[in-house]
């Protein structure tokens, strides 16, 4: 799958772990914000990035650290 945002965060297989860590760290996030749909990874990641108020670079670093 081509990743147009260049976010290096793997979704398949580890998404549930990452999702749990994000929800723990950012209480503002809910299940709907973090719902993964095939083909809509970039939209979901952008939605989360905006909701937690991070720049793209900050968000990429955050996802890489999870």
N, C-alpha and C positions, 0 to 999 in steps of 0.2 A: 504494500500500500504506500503510495507516495504521500509524503508528509510535507505539505506546503509551508507550514510554520516553522519547520526545522526543530521543533521540540523533540528532544531525544528521549522523552519519557515513553517507555514501552507501556502499552495499554493491555494487550492480551496477556493473561496469566498473572500479572502483578497489579492490575488495576484495583482489585478489591483491597489490597494492602495499601496502595497509595491513597485510595479514596478514604480509607479509615484514618490514615495519618493526617490528611487534609482536613477532615471533619473534626478531628481532635484539636488541631492547631488553630483552625478558623471556624469558630462556632457559628458564624453567619451562614456557612454553607449547609445545604440540605441535600437530601437524596435526589431531588429533581435537578439541582445544579450539577450533580456529579453523575447523572445517568449517561452511560455510554451507549451510543447507537452506532451500529456498523455504518461506516461512510461519513459519520458526523463527528469524528474525533476532534478535528480542528475547531469546529463550532463550539463544542463542549469546553475545550481547553480555553478558548478565548473568553467564553462566558464566565468561567471560574476566575481567570486572570483579572477581568474587569471587576467582578464582584469583590475580590479581596484587595483591589486597589494596587496591583503590582504592574510595573512596566514589563514589557516582553522579556527583557534581559533578566529582571528579578524573578519573574515567573519561571523562566527556563532553568535558572540556577536552583530555585526551590524544587522543581520537579526532579531535577538531576540528583538532588540531595536526599530524596525520599527512598 
